[in-house]
Structure formats: structure tokens, C-alpha cells
């Protein structure tokens, strides 16, 4: 019986936990140290049908609900948040196509995710950061092709991506395009500020588009509606980002609890000290509360009910929880917690990074604030 109550199918959760223990946890520190994309693990997840778990069965997916999908992200991230992040960028690419793409585009690309296609979601530009309302990357229609010119910066998972979803501005407005990585005149390079101290799944890359041509039907959704499409996709992925943070918190909590149960100080096990028990009690309460909210957010994705509210709240609470738990885990382990040979530094770096990546706490609070401004007071 698992210490952590499974909110998805128990046998499914147990199988992912077993996969994580066997294939992910043993290499997690090396992935972080080398800052490499975990290609072998991602391909194995695809072979097991997990990288396309939420896609409809007609496109090669499992058609699972988001409770199941959240459980997948939580469990793999107990082993390595870098694997969770690698999974989430592929999820973002397939989600925006599944939500907004034409039937032809879906039939062409969605089955490839089940075959292991690795993807990246290219929104960010050097001069604009999180502000995607105006972009320097431009797309113009020439005959039956779009021609895209510009540069994207700090693109997560870009070092191994075989497919990109790219935001570019057309004369109508910000739009979204499907661009295979092998497309002519598209290239990547590692810039001077590409490495981060956490969530290290390969250095972020800059994506250079020098007159990249894609067919007309590679426009995803409606021209000029790219901001709304991108934000909708982020609402989905923020719930999964929250699940990754829960995985980090669980990993830090578990490692610290195991250590303090065995470590002897002043003739007693460290965990026998009441003060240490209080720290663990607070950590457990925070994790339990954040997990409940994350799975409530998963339900909102399935029912299409208040998605922006629950997704933003889940990521806000879970990312804060992960950072506090990772920091407290170091504290209760003392000198053991700060050693390079233990994983606590990775937990803290990953947790703090996810307070910023995928929507900072300020962006999340703004989203919740806007939601409240639209609220009918009579419903309170």
C-alpha cells in the first residue's frame, strides 16, 4: 500500500511508480549534472503509450482523463523533475494541435507523438519574455506557404526536439504554427544564457528561423488568435506543472524522512525529536493539501469548469509547497542535506525554478485576480 493516496487508478499509479524506480531515479542525478535531455526515457514512455496518454484513441493516444495524466506527471517527477519537464513540452505541442488544429493537421502529426516524437513549445523571445502580445518573429503568406522569419529564445526541450510549435506575428496578429525540426532554414544554437540551475533537461536553445517555409495548413487554429490558443494550452499545462512540483516535494520529503529515521544524534534517532516531527507534520500537511488541489484542477480540465482558476491556484500552491518542503528537508538533514552527493540540492533548485517557469507566482496571481474580477458576487 502506497503512503501517498492514489487519486487515479491504483494499478496504473503503481506501474508508473515502479517504472520510475527502475528507469528514472537511478539516472536522475546524472541527468541534472550533465544537463542532458533524457531521450532514452522519453522514447520508452512513448513505447508504453504514456507520452500521448491524453490524446484521443483515434490519433494513437490512450484517451485517458486528466486525473490519470496528472498522476503520470506526479510519479515520474518523484524520480526526476527534468523528465517531467521533458514530458510537458511534448504535451503542450500535442495539446494545442488537438485543441485547435485542423483535422488534416491532427491526422498528420498527433499519431507521431505515440511513436515517440519529441516536441518543444516555442513562445519566448529575448525582448519580450512572457509578454507574447507582440512578437519580433514574423510570418507572411506567400502563395500556399507561410514564410517565418525571426528568433525564439530560451526554448525548453529545444536541444532534442523533433517538432516545434512556434508563435509568430502575421499581419492579422499573433498566430501559431506547426514546424518540424528538419524544416529547411530552421536551426538551433545554445546561447550565452541557456543553462539554468534547475529543471535541467538540456540547455535551453535559441531557435533561428531564416525564411522557414511551411504549408498553409500548418497554421494551427485561426490566424490572429494565437494568444488565446497559447494561453488555453498553458492553462492545461499549468496543472501538469503543479503535478511536477508535487513530485519534487514528495521526493524531498521521502528522502529526508528515510534519513532522519536512521540517523542517530545525541543517542536518539533524529526523527524521535519532537521538533523534527513537527517539521515533518507541517510538510506532510502542505503536500497533502496541494495534492488535493492539483487533482481538483485535473477534474476541472475534464469538465471544462473554471480551468484558469484551478490551474493557476494549483501551480501557485504546489510550486510554493515544493520549495518550502525542499528547503525544510535540507534543514532537518543538517550537513547531510547540503552535500553534493545527496539529491537535496537538486530538489531545491528544481522546486525554485518551477516557481518561475511555466508561469511565475505573479502571473498566476494576476490570472486569479482577473478571474475574481469577472465573478458574480451573488455566487459567493
Helices and strands as residue ranges (DSSP letters): H 10-19, I 20-24, G 25-27, H 28-34, H 39-47, G 57-59, H 66-79, H 81-100, H 103-114, E 119-122, E 138-142, E 145-155, E 163-169, E 174-180, E 186-189, E 205-215, G 216-218, E 219-220, H 226-262, E 264-265, E 268-269, G 270-272, H 274-303, H 307-333, G 334-338, H 344-353, H 361-373, G 377-379
